[in-house]
């Protein structure tokens, strides 16, 4: 299934900016991993995987990290 490429490009820009502006730490590291996976999926023209990884990156930035 193909999604609107403009929507994906805009979402990638937004997530990249969010990852870059996040404070250093576990959440930022997890978000960058998902963003890099989204870039790889985007290059492979896999829109579904791209969207999934971008959503995962946003969730990684939004999650609360609790100390053990």
C-alpha positions, 0 to 999 in steps of 0.5 A: 500500500502506498501512502501520500509521499508528501505526507511521509516526507513531512512526517520524516522532517518533523520526527527528525527535528523532534529527535534532534531537539530531544535531550540526550538520553535513552529516549533520544537514542531509541527515537534515533534508532526508529528514525534510522529504520524509517529512513532505510524503509523509505529508501526501500519504498516501504511506506508502511514500515516507514510510517510504523517506524516514524510512529515508534520514534514519536512514541519513544520520545513521549514515553516516561522513563522510570528509574528501577 
